[in-house]
Amino acid sequence: MSTNSTLGYQENNTAQTLDAGLGAGLERLCNTPGDGITSAPPEAGIERIEARFQGNGFSPHRHDTYAIGLTINGVQTFNYRGEGQASLPGQVIVIHPDELHDGGAGNEQGLRYRMIYVPPEKISDALAAGRDSGLPFVSSPVLTDIEFRQDLVEALSDIECEIGDLKRDCLLADLAACLKRHADNGKSNRPAVLDHKALKECSDLMKECCDRDVTLADLEAIAQIDRYSLARQFRRAYGTSPHRYLVMRRLDRVKLKLQKGEKLADAAVGSGFSDQSHMNRHFKRAFGMSPGEWRRLHAAGGQTL
């Protein structure tokens, strides 16, 4: 395992590309110039993208999923937990849910990378099967780990194809094990008693009803847990607060509407935001760019499925 600060990489490494032995799928990355994001539609809440950037890609933002990926070409630089980081081709990046970060290219070569965004409850479920609980926190956001890298190649090499149920379940088990292996034990292994069934009922309600007001009292009535315990348990299981989880589900709906060509104002109101300005503020905080810029980059990258 190793971490790179922005001062830690050598200039002669910046021209590296991901080794051909990592899989034919990653060798076949398109060579379309310019900035762009290519995404596969979500499967069971899991998203996969390929992004290309010259210069800065994302302003500081945070999302409520694990962001796990591979740098393919160039140097990926970002600020995370108060420290500058740099990832070289073939290195693994792990961003914990709800952690502020930015991102961009570290040199004139530009940057290409692929990421998989995994809801934290998927990781929690995979670990709970082994009588573990809570979310693993990986303090080092840049890792050199061949096994972890190979698991990601398996997930990201054929972004144009669906993962499928069997492969997805096996992948989740493997990724959870890799995260656990690199976790900071002091933060990840605190004993916790979580009512997973009640918490899932709360998350399901927020997914289904994100376009209307949902209160902690509503969740309390469903879970039969007092609201303060509920808030603590929810963060332990999902990596974020119930309120932010609801906002992110609204933003998920916004992205789907934008991909269908809806106007920004209509997407905002139809997803539970009071108006377009309200949506814009939350969108930029979550994704590091405005809804209009997000739509432009996805149009430039193309939809794979």
C-alpha positions, 0 to 999 in steps of 0.5 A: 500500500502506498500514498502519493502526495502531489509532490511525490510523483516523478516527472518521468512517471507522468507519461505512463499508461495503464499496463496492457496486461491489466485487461483488453477492455481498458486497452480499448479506451476511446481516443476521443480528444477533449473533456468528456464523461462516459457513463453506464446506466446504474445497476442496483444503484452502482454507477460506472464512468470514464472521464477525460479532463485537461486541467481542473475537472471538478471543484470541491464536492462530496457524494454519498457513495464510495468512489473507487477507481483507476487512473489510466493515463496521465496524473490524477491530482486531488485534495482530500482530507486537507492534503494534496494527492496524486495517482499514477496510472494503475494506482487505485483511488478510494474516496470515502462517502461524504468526504470533500474532494476535488480533482483534475489533471496533474500535467499537460498530458491530460487525464483519463480514469474510470470510477465505480460508485458503490452505495455504502449499504452494499459494502456494509451488507457484504461485510455483514454476511461475514459478521462484520458491521459498519463501513471500512474507512480507508485513510490512504486515498491512493493505493498500490495494490495488485489484487485491488487493481485486478478487481477494479479492472474486472469491474471497469474493463467492459463499461459498455456492457452490463455487469450482471447479477452474479458478477456484481455480487462477486465484485461487491464481495471482493471490493468489500474485502479490499476496503476492509483490508486497507481500513483504518481499524481505529475508525472502521471497527468500532462496535455498533448495533445497527437495525439494518431492516429498519434502516433499509425501510427508511432508505427505501422511503427516501428513494421512492418519495424523494420528490416530496418532503420527508421528515425525521418524524416520518422515518422515526415512525417507520423505523420505530427508533427514536430520531437521534438514535436513528440519525446516528445508526443511519450515518454508521450504515450509509456514511451520511445523514438521512437529510443528505441521503434524501438530497442525493436521491433527488440529485439522482433523479435530476441526472436521469431527467437531464439525460432525457433532455428535460429543462433544468427548471422542470428537472428541479421541481420534478425531483423535489427541489423548490426551484432551479437555483436550489437544485444548482447549489446542491448539484455543484456541492455533490458533483463539483460542477453545474447541472449544465456543465454535467450535461455538456460533458456527458453529451461530449462523452456519449452514453454507452448503453 
